[in-house]
Amino acid sequence: MAAPSPWASLSLDQMSEIACRVPCEWDRAHMAFVCHSWRAGLAAPPPPPPPLPHLLLPSDGLNRVSCILSGSSIHQEYHDKVGARYIGSGDGGYLFIAMDQTRRHRLMDLHQPGWVRILPDEVCPRHDPSVQHVHRMVILAATPSSPPDVAGCVAAGIVAYQRYVDGPLERRCAFWIIGDGVAYDTRPPHCTEAVEDVVYRDDGFFHFLTDEEHILACAPTFSSVGGDQLRRVALSSTLRRCVPRDRDHEGNVRARYLLESRGELLMVVRFAPDHDSPTPGFEVFSRIGPLPLEDDGSGGMIGHPYIWRELDTLGDRMLFVGRGCSRSYETAEYPGFNDGIYFLDDRSFYDEYIMFRGVSERQYPCSDTGKWTQGQPPNVEFFFPDQVPSNHSSPAWLLI
């Protein structure tokens, strides 16, 4: 009779020590199948750290879910019969998609098969939607104000549509209640800047980052004016301008992201030499202000706006950046991990026409996805599974 493996006689303390170095719940579940003593040892292990976002990798027919806590292993695969374009995600496994690229926007709960909510395909660019003037739109990014299964959940999105006949597609902000058939572009007329990202904060405001690096804070209020899908929208909004920062030393800005971390707003700026080159670096800024009033030279007082202050370090944080779904995590909660910025290949955000092309012509880039760490170059690690261009979507974070 063969002698039992020494691995089967590990003490509870040893099993606990091993479990501390296996942060992924999926991997722990597989460890429990090794033998009886391992199941017993893992019955009450130290709790795993909070889950990190998974990476949703699109491909033709078969989509893969990559787990960062498990060294980017593929934990799940599922068939995508529709070939949907991923728009963004919400905490709890919610995924925003466009089933037909430019229409049939939907919200799915990947933890509850069959849970689907219809999202708007049209936008009304007026404060009073009783004047029926709507446009077809496409949603580029979206984020909810609360769990989407809560009644009255409001969502904000970055949308693209033509405001004028034969006019260009414009990136604008819009709002809707989950389940409504129309979104409302109620952006103040004094703000003409294109929007780059959106985040919802506990103060009740959606915060949009513009391409001029200002913050537009908006709190929409909906009231019915007759019929389930017809509403009047009021908007409390403030354009919080930031002092222009010195950009002389920077390369081309590929993307700007906005996220909340430790109660403050951070802006993450992503650089690249050109559209086709891989990402070489990032800079992270915190918003400071408002600044004190100053004399304008004629006896009056003026209030200076906010400023962006560059952070010297990430300060024991791991940042996951993606439009509408950026998140910050404390590095200390994840043994074996270090500070860094995890990023997606989202170059198609600036190509609003890609989704209108034929299947054989659509080439969503998927290769510029990895992790950036501070220090001497090379400081970008492309450790996710190799990914060729997709004909229906770029990768997306899945917030577990």
N, C-alpha and C positions, 0 to 999 in steps of 0.2 A: 504494500500500500504506500502510495507516494506521500512524502511528508508534506504537511500544510505549508503553503507559501508564507514566508515571513511577513508579507504584506497583509496577510489575513489576521495577524496577531498584534497589530498596532494598538497602542493604548488610546484611551479617549483623548488624552492630552495631545498625542501625536496626530490623531485624526482632526482635532480642533485646529492644530497648527496648519495642517494641510488645507483645511476648508477656508482658513483665512486667506490663503493664496489662490483660491478659486472663487472669484467674485461673481461668476455667472451662475444664475440659478439653473439654467439648462444643463450646464456641465456638472453641477452638484447632483442633479437628478440622475444623470448617467453614472456618476460615481457610486450612487447607492445600489446600482445593479451589479457591482463587481462581486460582492459576496455578502454573507449575512453580517459579519462583523463590521463591514463598512456601512451597511444600512443602519446598524445599531449606533455606530460612531457618529453618523451624520443625522441621527434623529433629533439632536438638539445642538446643532453647530452654532457658531457665532452667526448672527443674521447677515445676509449678503448686503452689500452697499446698495443705495438706490440705483435703479437701472439707468443706464446711459442710453441715448438714442441709438436705435438700430439703423443700418443703412439699407435702403430699399433700392435694389439694383434692377433696372428694367432690361428686358431682352425680348426677343421675338418668341412669344408664347410661354416662356418660363421665367418667372421673376424670382429673385433670390433675396433673402434677408440675411445681412451680415452683422454679426454681433461683435462689437468692439471689446467688450469685457472678456470675450473668448478668443482674443487674438485675430479678430475679423473672420472667424469661422462662419461658414454658411449653416445656419440653424434650421431654416425653413426654405422651402421652394413651393411655389404655387403657380398654377396656370392662369394666365391673364388672357381671357378670350376676347376682351374688348380692345386691348391695346391703348389704355387710357393714359392721358397726360397727367402727371402728378403736379399738384398745385402747392401743396403744403400739408402740414399736420398739426394736430392738437394733442395735448396730453391725454393719455388713456387709450392710445391706439386709433385715434380718429385720423382719417386721411381725406383730404380734399382732392378731387380729381375732375377732369373733363373727359367724359366718356368718348366724345367724338371730336377731340382736339379743341374745337372752338365753340362747342355747345354741349348741352346735357351735362352741366356742372352738377356734381353730386358730392355729398359728404357720407363717408362710410365708416363704420366701426369694425375694424378688423378683428376685435375680440368677440363680436356678436355677428356672426354671418347672417345676412339678411337685413341688418339694420342699415337703412339708407335714408337720407334726407335730400330732397330736391333743392338745388341752389339756383339763384337767378341766372338767366341768360340775357336779360335786358337791364338797362340802366336808365333811370330818369334823371336828367341833369338840372332839375328844378327843386326848389324848396317845397313847393306845393304840387304833389303828384296828381292832384285832381285835374290839372292840365295834362292831358294825355300826350306826352311827348317823350318817347322812349327810343333808345338806340340798342342795336345788338352789341354785346360786349363779350370780351374774353377775360377770365380771371387769371391773373399772373401769380398772385400770392394771396393768402387769406389767413386770418387768425380769429378765434372766438373770444368773447368776453367771459365765458364761463363754460362748464361742461356742456357740450351741444345738446345733450338729452334733457337739459333743464329748460322748462318752458320760458319763452321770451329771450333766449340766448341771442345776443347781437353779434354779428360778425363784421369785420372790416376787411377790405381787400384792396389790393392794387390791381386795377383793371385797365384794359386798353380798349378804346373805341374811337370812332370818328365823330367828333362833335359837329362837323360841317360836311356837307356833300363834297366828295372829292378831296376832303382834307386828310391830313396824316393821322395815323393812329397815335393817340396820346396816352401816356401813363398817368392815371389819375386815381384818387382815392374814392371809395364807395362803401356804403353801409347797407346792411339788410338784417332782418330777423330770420333765423334759421326756419325754413319752411316757406318763406315768401317767394313770389315769382319775379319780383322786381327789386333791383338795388337802386340806391339813391346817391348820386354824386352831388353832395351839398358843400363841396369845398368852397371856402370863402373866395370871392372874386379877386381879392388882393393878393392871393397866393397863386402864382402862375408857374411855379417850379415843378418839375417832374418828381414823382415820389420814388424812393429807393427801397424803403423797408417800412414795416409796421410792427408795433408791439403793443399789447394791452397791459396797463398797469392797474394796481389796486385802487388808485385814486378815481377810477371810473372813466378815465380818458384813454382813447387810442392815441398813440404817439407815432406820427409818421416822420421819417427822415427824408429830407429832400436832397436833390442832387447838388444843391448849394450848401448842404450840411446844416440846414436849419431844422427846427423841430416844429411840426404842426400838431398841436394837441386838440383832439376833437372828442366830444361826448354827445352822441346823437340821442334824441328822444323821439320815440315813435308814438303816434296816436291814430286810432282808426277814424276814417272819414266815410265809412260805409263799405261793406264788403270785406271779405277776409283778406284780400290781397291789395287793398287800397289804403294807403296810410299818409298821414302828414308827418313830416320830419322837421324837428327843430334841432339846431346844432349850436352847441357852445364850443367855440374854437378860439385858439390863440396861436399866432405864429411867433414862436420864441426864437428870435434870431441869435445866431452865434457869431462872434467876432471871426472874420476870415483868418485862417491860420496860414502860416508860411508853408507853401508847397513847392518851393523852388528845388528842394533836394529830392523830391519824390519822382517816381516813374509814373507810368500811366495807371490811373485808378481803374481797376477791373470791377470792383463792387464795394458798396458800403452797407454795413449791417448795423442794426440797432438792437440792443438787448438790455435787460435789467439784471444787475448783479449786486448783491449786498445793499439793496435799496437805492442804487444809483444807476443812471443811464450811461451805458458805454456805447461808443461808436467804434466798430472794427472796420478798418480800411484795408482793402486787398489790392495788391499791386501786381502788375505783369508788364513786360516790355511791349507786348502787343496782344491782339486777340487770340492768336494761335499758340502762344508760348505758355508753358506751365507756370503756375504761380510760384514766385520766388520768396515772397514775404508779405508780412502784415504789420500794421501799426494799430495800437489800441489807445483810445482816448476816453477820458471821463468828462462829463459835462459839469462845469463849475459856474455858479451864479444863482440869481442875478447879481451883477456887480453893484457896488455902492453908487449913489447919485454923485455926479460931479458938476462943477460950475461950467456952464457953456461959454463963459467969457463975457457975457453981457448981463450977469446978475441972475440969470435963470439956471435951473438945475436940469440936467439930463440924466436919464437912466441908461447905462450901458447894458447891452444884452449879455448873454452867456458866452463862455469861452470853452473851447475844447483843449484839455490839458493831456498831453501824451503821457502814458504810464511807462515807467522805466522797466517794470516787470509785470507779469500777469498776476503776481501776488498769490501763489498757491491756488490758481484756478485753471480749470479746463473749460474752454469755450467751444461750443458747437454753433456754427454760423450757417444760417439758411433763412431766406426771406420769410418773415412771418412766424418762424419757429426757432429762432436762436435761443440757446439756453446756456446757463453758467452752472458749473459744478465745482465743489470743493475738492481739490486734489487729495487732501488728507484722508478723505473717506474711501479712497481707492488704493489700497496697498499695491505697490509695484508700478503705479502710474505716475507721470510727472506733468508739469504744466504744459499747456499747448493749445493750439487752435485747430479743431477738426473742421474741414471744409469740403464742400461739394463742387462738382463741375456744373455751374449754373450760368455759363456764358450765354445760353439761349434767352435769358431774361431780356437782353438788349436787342434781340431779334424777334420783334413781335409778329413778323410775317411768317416765321418758320412753320407755325401751326396751320397756316392756310395752304401749304404746299402739298403735293401729292405724296403718297406713301413712299414711293421710290426716291423722292427728292428730299424728304425730311431727314436730316442727320443731326439729331440732338447729341452734343458732345457729352461724353461720360468718363473721360480719362483723367481729368485734372481734379482728382479727389484724394485727399490725404490728410496729413497732420503736419503743422508747422510748430517748431519750437524755437525759442529765443537762443541766440548764441551765434557762433561762427558758422558760416555756410560750409557744407550744405546742411540746411536745417529744415528741409521739407522731406517727409517720408511718404512715399506712395505705396502703402502696404495693403491697401484694399485689393480685392480680386480684380484682375485685369478686366477691362470693360471696353468693348468696341462701341462705336456710335449706335444709338437707338433710333428707330423710326417713329417712336411715339412719346418718349419722355426722357428727361435727364434724371439722375438719381435724386432721391429725396430722403430726408430724415424721417424715421418713424418713431414718434415719442411714445414710449411704452407706459 
